[in-house]
Amino acid sequence: MKIEILGTGCAKCRQTTEIVRQAVEQAGADATIRKVEDIREIMTYRVMMTPAVAIDGKVRISGKVPTVDEVRSLLLRGDTP
């Protein structure tokens, strides 16, 4: 599983990165986490607000800092729309 944190490096983006790491650890998921800070690359995801979280190329969370439970639920369900 490939998880990307989309954001320019603001405090909320850093917080989201830490939350995603915690969720991956708690879920025992086999995942690679990558921070995407280049605005041009973020725009390719059609994200209007950051932070955002993309799982396997699909944006699942946008415009807010998620909770560990929200991210863990996405990882355990594995149902990317």
Biopython code that builds the backbone (N, CA, C, O; Angstrom):
import numpy as np
from Bio.PDB.StructureBuilder import StructureBuilder

atoms = [
    (1, "MET", "N", (0.843, -1.160, 0.000)),
    (1, "MET", "CA", (0.000, 0.000, 0.000)),
    (1, "MET", "C", (0.898, 1.235, 0.000)),
    (1, "MET", "O", (1.912, 1.280, 0.696)),
    (2, "LYS", "N", (0.514, 2.223, -0.782)),
    (2, "LYS", "CA", (1.275, 3.464, -0.886)),
    (2, "LYS", "C", (0.412, 4.608, -0.353)),
    (2, "LYS", "O", (-0.686, 4.859, -0.850)),
    (3, "ILE", "N", (0.928, 5.294, 0.664)),
    (3, "ILE", "CA", (0.202, 6.410, 1.273)),
    (3, "ILE", "C", (1.004, 7.678, 1.034)),
    (3, "ILE", "O", (2.209, 7.726, 1.281)),
    (4, "GLU", "N", (0.314, 8.703, 0.548)),
    (4, "GLU", "CA", (0.973, 9.983, 0.303)),
    (4, "GLU", "C", (0.284, 11.062, 1.118)),
    (4, "GLU", "O", (-0.942, 11.175, 1.125)),
    (5, "ILE", "N", (1.095, 11.849, 1.802)),
    (5, "ILE", "CA", (0.610, 12.997, 2.557)),
    (5, "ILE", "C", (0.850, 14.213, 1.675)),
    (5, "ILE", "O", (1.993, 14.541, 1.355)),
    (6, "LEU", "N", (-0.221, 14.874, 1.287)),
    (6, "LEU", "CA", (-0.126, 16.019, 0.388)),
    (6, "LEU", "C", (-0.218, 17.302, 1.199)),
    (6, "LEU", "O", (-1.216, 17.546, 1.877)),
    (7, "GLY", "N", (0.814, 18.113, 1.128)),
    (7, "GLY", "CA", (0.820, 19.380, 1.848)),
    (7, "GLY", "C", (2.170, 20.054, 1.709)),
    (7, "GLY", "O", (3.176, 19.411, 1.410)),
    (8, "THR", "N", (2.176, 21.341, 1.929)),
    (8, "THR", "CA", (3.380, 22.130, 1.686)),
    (8, "THR", "C", (4.349, 22.161, 2.853)),
    (8, "THR", "O", (5.360, 22.862, 2.795)),
    (9, "GLY", "N", (4.063, 21.421, 3.906)),
    (9, "GLY", "CA", (4.982, 21.375, 5.042)),
    (9, "GLY", "C", (4.521, 22.192, 6.236)),
    (9, "GLY", "O", (5.298, 22.416, 7.164)),
    (10, "CYS", "N", (3.290, 22.633, 6.232)),
    (10, "CYS", "CA", (2.760, 23.413, 7.353)),
    (10, "CYS", "C", (2.605, 22.516, 8.592)),
    (10, "CYS", "O", (2.787, 21.301, 8.511)),
    (11, "ALA", "N", (2.275, 23.112, 9.708)),
    (11, "ALA", "CA", (2.126, 22.368, 10.962)),
    (11, "ALA", "C", (1.050, 21.285, 10.842)),
    (11, "ALA", "O", (1.234, 20.179, 11.349)),
    (12, "LYS", "N", (-0.057, 21.585, 10.186)),
    (12, "LYS", "CA", (-1.131, 20.594, 10.029)),
    (12, "LYS", "C", (-0.682, 19.431, 9.151)),
    (12, "LYS", "O", (-1.087, 18.289, 9.370)),
    (13, "CYS", "N", (0.142, 19.720, 8.169)),
    (13, "CYS", "CA", (0.659, 18.660, 7.294)),
    (13, "CYS", "C", (1.617, 17.753, 8.069)),
    (13, "CYS", "O", (1.590, 16.532, 7.911)),
    (14, "ARG", "N", (2.452, 18.350, 8.897)),
    (14, "ARG", "CA", (3.361, 17.548, 9.723)),
    (14, "ARG", "C", (2.582, 16.712, 10.724)),
    (14, "ARG", "O", (2.930, 15.559, 10.977)),
    (15, "GLN", "N", (1.533, 17.285, 11.293)),
    (15, "GLN", "CA", (0.686, 16.557, 12.236)),
    (15, "GLN", "C", (-0.001, 15.378, 11.529)),
    (15, "GLN", "O", (-0.091, 14.284, 12.086)),
    (16, "THR", "N", (-0.472, 15.603, 10.325)),
    (16, "THR", "CA", (-1.120, 14.541, 9.549)),
    (16, "THR", "C", (-0.134, 13.413, 9.271)),
    (16, "THR", "O", (-0.502, 12.241, 9.354)),
    (17, "THR", "N", (1.093, 13.740, 8.946)),
    (17, "THR", "CA", (2.107, 12.722, 8.693)),
    (17, "THR", "C", (2.306, 11.844, 9.922)),
    (17, "THR", "O", (2.377, 10.621, 9.808)),
    (18, "GLU", "N", (2.396, 12.456, 11.082)),
    (18, "GLU", "CA", (2.580, 11.691, 12.319)),
    (18, "GLU", "C", (1.360, 10.813, 12.612)),
    (18, "GLU", "O", (1.509, 9.669, 13.041)),
    (19, "ILE", "N", (0.181, 11.334, 12.387)),
    (19, "ILE", "CA", (-1.049, 10.564, 12.610)),
    (19, "ILE", "C", (-1.095, 9.357, 11.677)),
    (19, "ILE", "O", (-1.455, 8.259, 12.100)),
    (20, "VAL", "N", (-0.734, 9.555, 10.421)),
    (20, "VAL", "CA", (-0.731, 8.444, 9.468)),
    (20, "VAL", "C", (0.282, 7.383, 9.902)),
    (20, "VAL", "O", (-0.004, 6.188, 9.826)),
    (21, "ARG", "N", (1.437, 7.804, 10.346)),
    (21, "ARG", "CA", (2.443, 6.837, 10.820)),
    (21, "ARG", "C", (1.914, 6.021, 11.995)),
    (21, "ARG", "O", (2.108, 4.807, 12.048)),
    (22, "GLN", "N", (1.253, 6.679, 12.924)),
    (22, "GLN", "CA", (0.675, 5.977, 14.069)),
    (22, "GLN", "C", (-0.387, 4.984, 13.617)),
    (22, "GLN", "O", (-0.426, 3.853, 14.102)),
    (23, "ALA", "N", (-1.246, 5.398, 12.693)),
    (23, "ALA", "CA", (-2.321, 4.532, 12.208)),
    (23, "ALA", "C", (-1.767, 3.312, 11.488)),
    (23, "ALA", "O", (-2.276, 2.206, 11.664)),
    (24, "VAL", "N", (-0.732, 3.500, 10.679)),
    (24, "VAL", "CA", (-0.110, 2.388, 9.962)),
    (24, "VAL", "C", (0.468, 1.392, 10.963)),
    (24, "VAL", "O", (0.309, 0.181, 10.812)),
    (25, "GLU", "N", (1.136, 1.911, 11.979)),
    (25, "GLU", "CA", (1.724, 1.049, 12.998)),
    (25, "GLU", "C", (0.641, 0.275, 13.758)),
    (25, "GLU", "O", (0.767, -0.931, 13.971)),
    (26, "GLN", "N", (-0.413, 0.970, 14.161)),
    (26, "GLN", "CA", (-1.493, 0.332, 14.915)),
    (26, "GLN", "C", (-2.230, -0.712, 14.085)),
    (26, "GLN", "O", (-2.645, -1.747, 14.607)),
    (27, "ALA", "N", (-2.391, -0.438, 12.793)),
    (27, "ALA", "CA", (-3.115, -1.359, 11.915)),
    (27, "ALA", "C", (-2.230, -2.516, 11.461)),
    (27, "ALA", "O", (-2.722, -3.517, 10.940)),
    (28, "GLY", "N", (-0.931, -2.371, 11.663)),
    (28, "GLY", "CA", (-0.011, -3.400, 11.195)),
    (28, "GLY", "C", (0.008, -3.491, 9.680)),
    (28, "GLY", "O", (0.247, -4.556, 9.112)),
    (29, "ALA", "N", (-0.248, -2.360, 9.033)),
    (29, "ALA", "CA", (-0.335, -2.326, 7.575)),
    (29, "ALA", "C", (1.056, -2.320, 6.950)),
    (29, "ALA", "O", (1.999, -1.741, 7.488)),
    (30, "ASP", "N", (1.154, -2.974, 5.810)),
    (30, "ASP", "CA", (2.384, -2.943, 5.020)),
    (30, "ASP", "C", (2.250, -1.752, 4.076)),
    (30, "ASP", "O", (1.677, -1.865, 2.993)),
    (31, "ALA", "N", (2.786, -0.613, 4.500)),
    (31, "ALA", "CA", (2.586, 0.620, 3.745)),
    (31, "ALA", "C", (3.863, 1.429, 3.642)),
    (31, "ALA", "O", (4.713, 1.412, 4.532)),
    (32, "THR", "N", (3.970, 2.136, 2.535)),
    (32, "THR", "CA", (5.038, 3.099, 2.322)),
    (32, "THR", "C", (4.410, 4.480, 2.444)),
    (32, "THR", "O", (3.408, 4.771, 1.791)),
    (33, "ILE", "N", (5.002, 5.331, 3.283)),
    (33, "ILE", "CA", (4.481, 6.681, 3.478)),
    (33, "ILE", "C", (5.428, 7.662, 2.804)),
    (33, "ILE", "O", (6.643, 7.624, 3.000)),
    (34, "ARG", "N", (4.835, 8.538, 2.007)),
    (34, "ARG", "CA", (5.626, 9.533, 1.269)),
    (34, "ARG", "C", (4.991, 10.900, 1.448)),
    (34, "ARG", "O", (3.778, 11.050, 1.302)),
    (35, "LYS", "N", (5.814, 11.906, 1.767)),
    (35, "LYS", "CA", (5.330, 13.277, 1.858)),
    (35, "LYS", "C", (5.484, 13.933, 0.496)),
    (35, "LYS", "O", (6.548, 13.864, -0.120)),
    (36, "VAL", "N", (4.423, 14.565, 0.033)),
    (36, "VAL", "CA", (4.447, 15.291, -1.237)),
    (36, "VAL", "C", (4.283, 16.770, -0.909)),
    (36, "VAL", "O", (3.210, 17.203, -0.486)),
    (37, "GLU", "N", (5.343, 17.540, -1.104)),
    (37, "GLU", "CA", (5.313, 18.962, -0.768)),
    (37, "GLU", "C", (5.350, 19.877, -1.990)),
    (37, "GLU", "O", (5.120, 21.081, -1.874)),
    (38, "ASP", "N", (5.637, 19.313, -3.152)),
    (38, "ASP", "CA", (5.694, 20.115, -4.381)),
    (38, "ASP", "C", (4.275, 20.463, -4.824)),
    (38, "ASP", "O", (3.469, 19.575, -5.100)),
    (39, "ILE", "N", (3.977, 21.754, -4.890)),
    (39, "ILE", "CA", (2.620, 22.205, -5.197)),
    (39, "ILE", "C", (2.143, 21.707, -6.557)),
    (39, "ILE", "O", (0.959, 21.414, -6.723)),
    (40, "ARG", "N", (3.035, 21.607, -7.519)),
    (40, "ARG", "CA", (2.633, 21.121, -8.851)),
    (40, "ARG", "C", (2.193, 19.663, -8.785)),
    (40, "ARG", "O", (1.225, 19.265, -9.432)),
    (41, "GLU", "N", (2.918, 18.875, -7.996)),
    (41, "GLU", "CA", (2.543, 17.469, -7.855)),
    (41, "GLU", "C", (1.236, 17.340, -7.069)),
    (41, "GLU", "O", (0.401, 16.496, -7.396)),
    (42, "ILE", "N", (1.055, 18.163, -6.043)),
    (42, "ILE", "CA", (-0.193, 18.140, -5.274)),
    (42, "ILE", "C", (-1.365, 18.461, -6.190)),
    (42, "ILE", "O", (-2.426, 17.847, -6.077)),
    (43, "MET", "N", (-1.184, 19.412, -7.093)),
    (43, "MET", "CA", (-2.252, 19.809, -8.007)),
    (43, "MET", "C", (-2.687, 18.667, -8.925)),
    (43, "MET", "O", (-3.834, 18.642, -9.371)),
    (44, "THR", "N", (-1.800, 17.731, -9.209)),
    (44, "THR", "CA", (-2.180, 16.608, -10.071)),
    (44, "THR", "C", (-3.230, 15.724, -9.399)),
    (44, "THR", "O", (-3.917, 14.958, -10.075)),
    (45, "TYR", "N", (-3.360, 15.823, -8.083)),
    (45, "TYR", "CA", (-4.372, 15.062, -7.348)),
    (45, "TYR", "C", (-5.705, 15.801, -7.283)),
    (45, "TYR", "O", (-6.687, 15.276, -6.759)),
    (46, "ARG", "N", (-5.736, 17.017, -7.815)),
    (46, "ARG", "CA", (-6.932, 17.860, -7.811)),
    (46, "ARG", "C", (-7.409, 18.169, -6.393)),
    (46, "ARG", "O", (-8.607, 18.201, -6.110)),
    (47, "VAL", "N", (-6.440, 18.393, -5.519)),
    (47, "VAL", "CA", (-6.729, 18.734, -4.132)),
    (47, "VAL", "C", (-6.770, 20.246, -4.012)),
    (47, "VAL", "O", (-5.844, 20.942, -4.426)),
    (48, "MET", "N", (-7.861, 20.745, -3.438)),
    (48, "MET", "CA", (-7.993, 22.190, -3.277)),
    (48, "MET", "C", (-7.551, 22.650, -1.891)),
    (48, "MET", "O", (-7.186, 23.811, -1.704)),
    (49, "MET", "N", (-7.585, 21.735, -0.916)),
    (49, "MET", "CA", (-7.199, 22.085, 0.445)),
    (49, "MET", "C", (-6.289, 21.012, 1.016)),
    (49, "MET", "O", (-6.522, 19.816, 0.840)),
    (50, "THR", "N", (-5.256, 21.461, 1.697)),
    (50, "THR", "CA", (-4.355, 20.530, 2.358)),
    (50, "THR", "C", (-4.500, 20.725, 3.859)),
    (50, "THR", "O", (-4.983, 21.768, 4.300)),
    (51, "PRO", "N", (-4.097, 19.757, 4.639)),
    (51, "PRO", "CA", (-3.446, 18.518, 4.254)),
    (51, "PRO", "C", (-4.437, 17.550, 3.613)),
    (51, "PRO", "O", (-5.649, 17.645, 3.806)),
    (52, "ALA", "N", (-3.883, 16.619, 2.848)),
    (52, "ALA", "CA", (-4.688, 15.577, 2.234)),
    (52, "ALA", "C", (-3.917, 14.261, 2.324)),
    (52, "ALA", "O", (-2.690, 14.241, 2.420)),
    (53, "VAL", "N", (-4.664, 13.179, 2.292)),
    (53, "VAL", "CA", (-4.068, 11.847, 2.351)),
    (53, "VAL", "C", (-4.571, 11.046, 1.158)),
    (53, "VAL", "O", (-5.777, 10.902, 0.956)),
    (54, "ALA", "N", (-3.633, 10.528, 0.372)),
    (54, "ALA", "CA", (-3.976, 9.668, -0.761)),
    (54, "ALA", "C", (-3.493, 8.260, -0.447)),
    (54, "ALA", "O", (-2.366, 8.062, 0.008)),
    (55, "ILE", "N", (-4.359, 7.292, -0.695)),
    (55, "ILE", "CA", (-4.007, 5.891, -0.500)),
    (55, "ILE", "C", (-4.086, 5.209, -1.851)),
    (55, "ILE", "O", (-5.133, 5.198, -2.498)),
    (56, "ASP", "N", (-2.968, 4.642, -2.266)),
    (56, "ASP", "CA", (-2.861, 3.997, -3.573)),
    (56, "ASP", "C", (-3.355, 4.907, -4.696)),
    (56, "ASP", "O", (-4.053, 4.471, -5.611)),
    (57, "GLY", "N", (-2.970, 6.195, -4.602)),
    (57, "GLY", "CA", (-3.256, 7.145, -5.666)),
    (57, "GLY", "C", (-4.605, 7.817, -5.608)),
    (57, "GLY", "O", (-4.895, 8.673, -6.444)),
    (58, "LYS", "N", (-5.456, 7.456, -4.635)),
    (58, "LYS", "CA", (-6.791, 8.044, -4.531)),
    (58, "LYS", "C", (-6.880, 8.886, -3.266)),
    (58, "LYS", "O", (-6.569, 8.413, -2.173)),
    (59, "VAL", "N", (-7.304, 10.136, -3.420)),
    (59, "VAL", "CA", (-7.433, 11.025, -2.273)),
    (59, "VAL", "C", (-8.593, 10.554, -1.409)),
    (59, "VAL", "O", (-9.725, 10.441, -1.879)),
    (60, "ARG", "N", (-8.301, 10.281, -0.149)),
    (60, "ARG", "CA", (-9.304, 9.777, 0.792)),
    (60, "ARG", "C", (-9.686, 10.807, 1.833)),
    (60, "ARG", "O", (-10.808, 10.786, 2.340)),
    (61, "ILE", "N", (-8.765, 11.717, 2.165)),
    (61, "ILE", "CA", (-9.008, 12.760, 3.162)),
    (61, "ILE", "C", (-8.430, 14.052, 2.602)),
    (61, "ILE", "O", (-7.327, 14.060, 2.055)),
    (62, "SER", "N", (-9.181, 15.149, 2.742)),
    (62, "SER", "CA", (-8.689, 16.422, 2.220)),
    (62, "SER", "C", (-9.200, 17.578, 3.069)),
    (62, "SER", "O", (-10.361, 17.605, 3.477)),
    (63, "GLY", "N", (-8.313, 18.527, 3.325)),
    (63, "GLY", "CA", (-8.707, 19.760, 3.980)),
    (63, "GLY", "C", (-8.806, 19.705, 5.490)),
    (63, "GLY", "O", (-9.314, 20.641, 6.108)),
    (64, "LYS", "N", (-8.329, 18.622, 6.101)),
    (64, "LYS", "CA", (-8.383, 18.547, 7.554)),
    (64, "LYS", "C", (-7.322, 17.591, 8.069)),
    (64, "LYS", "O", (-6.780, 16.771, 7.329)),
    (65, "VAL", "N", (-7.044, 17.718, 9.351)),
    (65, "VAL", "CA", (-6.151, 16.776, 10.003)),
    (65, "VAL", "C", (-7.023, 15.614, 10.464)),
    (65, "VAL", "O", (-7.926, 15.809, 11.277)),
    (66, "PRO", "N", (-6.771, 14.420, 9.962)),
    (66, "PRO", "CA", (-7.594, 13.277, 10.349)),
    (66, "PRO", "C", (-7.225, 12.775, 11.745)),
    (66, "PRO", "O", (-6.189, 13.142, 12.299)),
    (67, "THR", "N", (-8.082, 11.940, 12.292)),
    (67, "THR", "CA", (-7.751, 11.279, 13.545)),
    (67, "THR", "C", (-7.052, 9.964, 13.215)),
    (67, "THR", "O", (-7.145, 9.467, 12.092)),
    (68, "VAL", "N", (-6.363, 9.413, 14.187)),
    (68, "VAL", "CA", (-5.722, 8.111, 13.999)),
    (68, "VAL", "C", (-6.784, 7.076, 13.659)),
    (68, "VAL", "O", (-6.562, 6.219, 12.804)),
    (69, "ASP", "N", (-7.931, 7.145, 14.316)),
    (69, "ASP", "CA", (-9.008, 6.181, 14.056)),
    (69, "ASP", "C", (-9.530, 6.267, 12.627)),
    (69, "ASP", "O", (-9.808, 5.239, 12.009)),
    (70, "GLU", "N", (-9.666, 7.482, 12.095)),
    (70, "GLU", "CA", (-10.128, 7.636, 10.708)),
    (70, "GLU", "C", (-9.161, 6.972, 9.730)),
    (70, "GLU", "O", (-9.577, 6.236, 8.836)),
    (71, "VAL", "N", (-7.893, 7.235, 9.907)),
    (71, "VAL", "CA", (-6.887, 6.680, 9.002)),
    (71, "VAL", "C", (-6.814, 5.161, 9.166)),
    (71, "VAL", "O", (-6.772, 4.428, 8.179)),
    (72, "ARG", "N", (-6.800, 4.700, 10.399)),
    (72, "ARG", "CA", (-6.721, 3.255, 10.646)),
    (72, "ARG", "C", (-7.920, 2.542, 10.019)),
    (72, "ARG", "O", (-7.768, 1.462, 9.449)),
    (73, "SER", "N", (-9.093, 3.129, 10.117)),
    (73, "SER", "CA", (-10.294, 2.552, 9.513)),
    (73, "SER", "C", (-10.141, 2.417, 8.003)),
    (73, "SER", "O", (-10.523, 1.398, 7.429)),
    (74, "LEU", "N", (-9.585, 3.439, 7.358)),
    (74, "LEU", "CA", (-9.355, 3.369, 5.910)),
    (74, "LEU", "C", (-8.369, 2.271, 5.567)),
    (74, "LEU", "O", (-8.537, 1.560, 4.575)),
    (75, "LEU", "N", (-7.347, 2.136, 6.384)),
    (75, "LEU", "CA", (-6.319, 1.117, 6.123)),
    (75, "LEU", "C", (-6.871, -0.295, 6.307)),
    (75, "LEU", "O", (-6.559, -1.197, 5.530)),
    (76, "LEU", "N", (-7.684, -0.475, 7.328)),
    (76, "LEU", "CA", (-8.212, -1.817, 7.616)),
    (76, "LEU", "C", (-9.302, -2.231, 6.624)),
    (76, "LEU", "O", (-9.414, -3.403, 6.264)),
    (77, "ARG", "N", (-10.101, -1.258, 6.189)),
    (77, "ARG", "CA", (-11.137, -1.571, 5.200)),
    (77, "ARG", "C", (-10.525, -1.883, 3.852)),
    (77, "ARG", "O", (-10.926, -2.822, 3.165)),
    (78, "GLY", "N", (-9.533, -1.065, 3.487)),
    (78, "GLY", "CA", (-8.864, -1.273, 2.207)),
    (78, "GLY", "C", (-9.738, -1.038, 1.004)),
    (78, "GLY", "O", (-9.414, -1.496, -0.092)),
    (79, "ASP", "N", (-10.844, -0.331, 1.180)),
    (79, "ASP", "CA", (-11.770, -0.101, 0.063)),
    (79, "ASP", "C", (-11.586, 1.302, -0.489)),
    (79, "ASP", "O", (-12.262, 2.238, -0.063)),
    (80, "THR", "N", (-10.694, 1.443, -1.413)),
    (80, "THR", "CA", (-10.505, 2.744, -2.037)),
    (80, "THR", "C", (-11.531, 2.923, -3.148)),
    (80, "THR", "O", (-11.629, 2.086, -4.045)),
    (81, "PRO", "N", (-12.298, 4.015, -3.090)),
    (81, "PRO", "CA", (-13.349, 4.223, -4.106)),
    (81, "PRO", "C", (-12.801, 4.520, -5.473)),
    (81, "PRO", "O", (-13.567, 4.715, -6.417)),
]
sb = StructureBuilder()
sb.init_structure("model")
sb.init_model(0)
sb.init_chain("A")
sb.init_seg("    ")
for serial, (resi, resn, name, xyz) in enumerate(atoms, 1):
    if name == "N":
        sb.init_residue(resn, " ", resi, " ")
    sb.init_atom(name, np.array(xyz, "f"), 0.0, 1.0, " ", f" {name:<3s}", serial, name[0])
structure = sb.get_structure()
